[in-house]
């Protein structure tokens, strides 16, 4: 079991149903693990990392569930910038 599989198992334990993000070269292992969990966690692809974080924020506010976003290493900067808005 690799780290991505452990992460997906943890997300399932927390009853996460959706994850928002953009595939990238550094997240392919995560997408393999999400593929194995298909039917349990639905991935919603965004146009860019900033959009993914906005989508996760809106989902969390409207559904009262965790809003999970992921981004490849280059897009983490865009995602981190939107965390301040999500915490407001």
HELIX and SHEET records of a PDB file:
HELIX    1   1 UNK A    3  UNK A   13  1                                  11    
HELIX    2   2 UNK A   25  UNK A   27  5                                   3    
HELIX    3   3 UNK A   28  UNK A   36  1                                   9    
HELIX    4   4 UNK A   49  UNK A   63  1                                  15    
HELIX    5   5 UNK A   73  UNK A   75  5                                   3    
HELIX    6   6 UNK A   76  UNK A   87  1                                  12    
SHEET    1   A 3 UNK A  42  UNK A  45  0                                        
SHEET    2   A 3 UNK A  18  UNK A  21  1                                        
SHEET    3   A 3 UNK A  68  UNK A  70  1                                        
END                                                                             
